[in-house]
Amino acid sequence: MNNAVLYGFTVLIWGTTWFAIKLQLGVVAPEASIVYRFALAALILLGWCAARRLRIRFSAREHGFAALLGLLLFSLNYVLFYIATESVTSGLVAVSFSLMILFNVLFGALCLGSAVRPRVVAGGLVGVVGIALIYWPELAGVGGGHATVAGLALCVLGTLSASLGNIVSARNQVAGMPVMQTNAVAMAYGAAFTAIMAVARGQSFGFDWSLAYVGSLLYLSLFGSIVAFGCYLTLLGRIGADRAAYANILHPVVALGVSTALEGFGWSWPALLGLALVVAGNFFVLSRARVAPAARATG
């Protein structure tokens, strides 16, 4: 599967998971829903790997890195964002999460020795400004109370966790750990870590057997977790954590497209300008700088 297809699947699926997550809220505690989502995804993915006779055995060291990936990318960041949404708007969540591209540039340079690509940084900044304009009506109405500040801090911590998870995945791929098998084990660890957090916070593990909840759980497990993370982390290994992270700026725009169709979201002029900036930033990030041909030797 080529990079454009991987990128497209990632953006489109994650753009629709925002609506599916809304169907999860209400009856079941958010942490419990995260446990169900990644536990089910891990079971399906482990079964798929076993059916295809793919290597699932890992060394103790490899299990350690799979567990770290599970904690950072499939557990802690989700818990932090779910808690944050109790006190901040979806606009602040989207803007905070769009910062991942800049965090990936920083952590990629510090942890992996990756080069800092100016086009990626510039495109990332343009995209973040675009997301802020799209959500400007929400952002303009945000107060500066302690709850908002605390919620914003949790959003930033959640983004940091996800970004570090990206870096761990890149490290694992360089070390030869296969993406899908590693994701299967990491998701199982992520579900276990989230279950521990839920118990520590006194959350119950009820279940909602409604069609909306079960359907959204299946969609989030199969497509939002197995397919989207498989595509995204494969892409990350191919083009770098910095460039792949722009998908996290694009998918909130797709989410608003879904909201336009299903919930009547209205696009203002600032939002349209923001959309244009997001598209422009995407071009900067994914395009390659032209390199002048070397001068032909003479003499």
C-alpha positions in Angstrom: 0.0 0.0 0.0 1.5 3.3 -1.0 2.0 6.3 1.2 -0.8 8.4 -0.2 -3.3 5.6 0.5 -2.0 5.1 4.0 -2.3 8.9 4.6 -5.8 9.1 3.2 -7.1 6.2 5.2 -5.6 7.6 8.4 -7.2 11.0 7.9 -10.6 9.8 6.8 -11.0 7.1 9.5 -9.8 9.3 12.4 -12.0 12.1 11.0 -15.0 9.9 11.5 -14.0 8.5 14.8 -14.8 11.8 16.5 -18.5 11.2 15.8 -18.2 7.6 16.9 -16.6 8.7 20.2 -19.6 11.0 20.9 -21.8 7.9 20.7 -19.7 6.3 23.4 -20.3 9.1 26.0 -23.1 8.9 28.5 -23.8 5.5 30.1 -20.3 4.0 30.3 -17.3 5.6 32.0 -14.8 7.0 29.4 -12.0 4.9 30.8 -14.1 1.7 30.6 -14.8 2.5 26.9 -11.1 2.9 26.2 -10.5 -0.5 27.9 -13.2 -2.2 25.8 -12.0 -0.5 22.6 -8.3 -1.5 22.8 -8.9 -4.9 24.4 -11.2 -5.8 21.6 -8.8 -4.4 19.0 -6.0 -6.4 20.5 -8.0 -9.6 20.5 -9.0 -9.2 16.8 -5.5 -8.2 15.8 -3.8 -11.1 17.7 -6.3 -13.5 16.1 -5.5 -12.1 12.6 -1.8 -12.4 13.3 -2.2 -16.0 14.5 -4.3 -16.9 11.4 -1.6 -15.5 9.1 1.1 -17.2 11.2 2.9 -13.9 11.9 5.5 -13.8 14.6 3.9 -12.6 17.8 6.7 -13.7 20.2 8.8 -10.9 21.6 11.8 -10.8 23.9 11.5 -9.3 27.3 13.1 -6.1 26.1 10.8 -5.9 23.1 7.8 -6.4 25.4 9.1 -3.5 27.5 9.0 -1.2 24.4 5.6 -2.6 23.4 4.3 -1.8 26.9 5.7 1.7 26.7 4.0 2.2 23.3 0.7 0.9 24.8 1.0 3.3 27.8 1.8 6.4 25.8 -0.3 5.9 22.6 -3.1 3.6 23.5 -3.8 4.6 27.1 -2.5 7.6 28.9 -3.1 10.2 26.1 -6.8 9.0 25.7 -7.4 9.1 29.5 -5.9 12.7 29.7 -8.0 13.9 26.8 -11.2 12.4 28.1 -10.7 14.0 31.5 -9.8 17.3 29.8 -13.0 17.4 27.8 -14.9 17.7 31.0 -13.7 21.3 31.4 -12.6 22.5 27.9 -14.2 22.8 24.5 -13.6 20.6 21.5 -11.8 23.6 19.9 -9.1 23.7 22.5 -8.7 19.9 22.3 -8.3 20.1 18.5 -5.8 23.0 18.7 -3.8 21.3 21.4 -3.6 18.0 19.5 -2.5 19.8 16.3 0.6 20.7 18.2 1.8 17.1 17.9 3.6 17.8 14.6 5.8 20.3 16.4 6.4 18.0 19.3 7.3 15.2 16.9 9.9 17.4 15.3 11.4 18.2 18.7 11.3 14.7 20.1 12.5 13.2 16.8 15.5 15.4 16.9 16.3 14.8 20.6 15.5 11.0 20.8 16.1 9.7 17.3 18.6 12.2 15.9 16.2 13.1 13.1 16.9 16.2 11.0 14.7 19.2 11.6 13.0 20.0 8.3 12.2 23.7 8.0 9.3 23.0 5.5 7.7 20.6 8.0 8.0 23.2 10.9 6.6 26.0 8.7 3.8 23.8 7.4 3.0 22.7 10.9 2.7 26.2 12.2 0.5 27.2 9.3 -1.7 24.2 10.0 -2.0 25.0 13.7 -3.1 28.6 12.9 -5.6 27.2 10.4 -7.1 24.9 13.1 -7.3 27.8 15.5 -9.2 29.9 12.9 -11.6 27.0 12.2 -12.5 26.8 15.9 -12.2 30.5 16.5 -15.8 31.0 17.7 -15.2 28.4 20.4 -11.8 29.7 21.3 -13.0 33.3 21.6 -15.6 32.3 24.2 -13.2 30.3 26.4 -12.8 31.8 29.9 -9.6 31.8 31.8 -10.7 30.1 35.0 -8.8 27.4 36.8 -10.8 24.6 35.3 -10.0 25.8 31.8 -6.3 26.2 32.6 -6.2 22.7 34.1 -8.1 21.2 31.2 -5.7 22.8 28.7 -2.7 21.5 30.7 -4.2 18.0 30.4 -4.6 18.4 26.7 -1.0 19.4 26.3 0.1 16.5 28.4 -2.1 14.2 26.3 -0.5 15.5 23.1 3.0 15.0 24.6 2.1 11.4 25.5 0.9 10.7 22.0 3.9 12.3 20.5 6.3 10.3 22.6 4.3 7.2 21.6 5.0 8.1 18.0 8.7 8.3 18.7 8.6 4.9 20.5 6.9 3.4 17.5 9.5 4.8 15.1 12.2 3.4 17.4 10.5 0.0 17.5 10.4 -0.1 13.7 14.0 0.8 13.3 14.8 -2.1 15.8 12.9 -4.5 13.5 9.7 -4.9 15.5 6.8 -5.4 13.0 4.0 -2.8 13.1 0.9 -4.9 13.3 2.1 -7.5 15.7 3.6 -4.8 17.9 0.4 -2.9 17.8 -1.6 -6.0 18.9 0.6 -6.5 22.0 0.8 -2.7 22.7 -3.0 -2.4 22.6 -3.4 -5.2 25.1 -0.9 -3.4 27.4 -2.8 -0.1 26.8 -6.1 -1.7 27.8 -4.5 -3.1 30.9 -2.9 0.2 31.9 -6.2 2.0 31.4 -8.1 -0.5 33.5 -5.6 0.1 36.3 -6.2 3.9 36.0 -10.0 3.4 35.9 -9.9 1.3 39.1 -7.6 3.9 40.8 -10.1 6.6 39.9 -13.0 4.6 41.2 -14.7 4.2 37.8 -17.2 1.3 37.2 -17.1 -1.1 34.3 -20.7 -1.1 33.2 -21.7 -1.7 29.6 -24.3 -0.3 27.2 -25.9 -2.8 24.9 -27.6 -0.2 22.8 -27.0 -0.4 19.0 -25.3 3.0 19.0 -22.8 2.1 21.7 -22.0 -1.4 20.4 -21.8 -0.2 16.8 -19.5 2.7 17.7 -17.3 0.3 19.8 -16.9 -2.1 16.9 -16.1 0.8 14.5 -13.5 2.3 16.9 -11.9 -1.0 17.6 -11.7 -2.3 14.0 -11.3 0.9 12.0 -10.3 3.6 14.4 -7.7 1.4 16.2 -6.6 -1.6 14.0 -6.8 0.0 10.5 -6.0 3.6 11.3 -3.2 3.1 13.7 -1.8 0.4 11.4 -1.8 2.8 8.5 -0.5 5.8 10.5 2.4 4.0 12.2 3.4 2.3 9.0 3.5 5.7 7.4 5.4 7.1 10.3 8.1 4.5 9.8 8.3 5.4 6.1 8.2 9.2 5.9 9.1 10.2 9.5 7.2 11.1 12.6 7.2 14.8 11.8 5.6 14.6 8.3 3.2 11.8 9.3 1.9 13.8 12.2 0.2 16.3 9.9 -2.6 13.8 9.7 -3.5 14.9 13.2 -4.1 18.4 11.9 -6.2 17.2 8.9 -8.5 14.8 10.6 -10.3 17.5 12.8 -11.2 19.1 9.5 -12.7 15.9 8.2 -14.5 15.6 11.5 -16.1 19.0 10.9 -17.1 17.9 7.4 -18.9 15.0 9.0 -20.5 17.4 11.5 -21.6 19.6 8.6 -23.4 16.7 7.0 -24.9 15.2 10.1 -25.2 18.1 12.6 -25.5 21.2 10.4 -22.2 22.8 11.3 -21.9 26.2 9.6 -18.7 27.4 8.0 -17.8 31.0 8.7 -15.3 33.1 6.8 -12.6 32.5 9.5 -13.3 28.8 9.3 -12.9 28.8 5.5 -9.7 30.7 5.8 -8.5 28.2 8.4 -9.3 25.4 6.0 -7.3 27.0 3.3 -4.3 27.3 5.7 -4.6 23.7 6.8 -4.5 22.6 3.1 -1.5 24.9 2.4 0.3 23.6 5.5 -0.3 20.0 4.2 1.3 20.9 0.9 4.4 22.4 2.7 4.8 19.4 4.9 4.4 16.6 2.3 6.0 18.2 -0.6 9.8 18.0 -1.0 12.1 21.0 -1.4 13.6 21.2 -4.9 17.3 20.5 -5.0 19.3 22.3 -7.6 21.2 19.9 -9.8 24.9 19.7 -9.2 27.0 21.8 -11.5 28.6 19.7 -14.2 32.3 19.4 -13.8 34.3 21.1 -16.6 38.0 21.1 -17.7 
